[in-house]
């Protein structure tokens, strides 16, 4: 079209707010508006050749722009805000918000002002930032550049759009930033007015799925999940969906949490596709990309709860489920991994181990409880790891 369509005069949303958590406590970031506009072509600058390329693949694609007011006071607050926005939108099913794939981007407008004054300084903009790490680095660099310009007179600040070079860790001027008048906004006669009723808004609000915040509150307050584990589960729409799928199949909430946080997040794959550690734990990176059959995952956990297999076997089976999507019950049966349920057989093993380790038995009777671990190990080894540890422990104590 040669021009970009945007909703300057009629933004659909105005005067919203997003609450974030900061080291100093909760803070409200106010929003000026949320509007729809067309995506534009993208310039790709090649510093090696001094040339620029134009990518029109996204040009004309509709996007939603959320415009905040200048309420931020640090890069950390910006990150907290962006993460909160990601959670709100992913849990609502609006977008996957993958910054590295362009589903979510951020224009950073930045200015500084002297302490105690209210007037904002000259503003610069860095467009289409697509990683939290780059955003933090860009804000810190640009903040210091502004301060140096004002205090050390290193340069004269002008309102402009700048390009962030993450490799160099520096920003570069691209073009002067026009004021709103320079954009020459005018109504587009081909686009009909959009009228949204309060009725419709309420119907949409009522149909929204559980938000990350509401799920966190439910996990911690109703299901007694620790704050740390609840934060991990609600930190990813994918993990939250897996949690809901497990509990929906009858897995107790605490068991579902423990298996996701302790076992599933520790799984990754090496070059051969075999389970390897670590891959996902810690940074949260990759949580949204975990693909596992939740029904089979639930079946595996319930097999442990029913004492059909022990946890050590289940962890190995989980690795196979993660990489090969095997049927846990069929796999356990095929490889003869089920727990030994014949109590007389186990009693015989316990008796044999105690007979062969008379010295350890004497130490126990002399008050040395530490030998219990040794005896347990001997029994479990004799049972090829297929005995229920709790059952064995009771038998062992009884015979001792």
Order of alpha helices (4+ residues) and beta strands (2+ residues): beta-beta-beta-beta-beta-beta-alpha-beta-beta-alpha-beta-beta-alpha-alpha-alpha-alpha-alpha-beta-beta-alpha-alpha-alpha-alpha-alpha-alpha-alpha
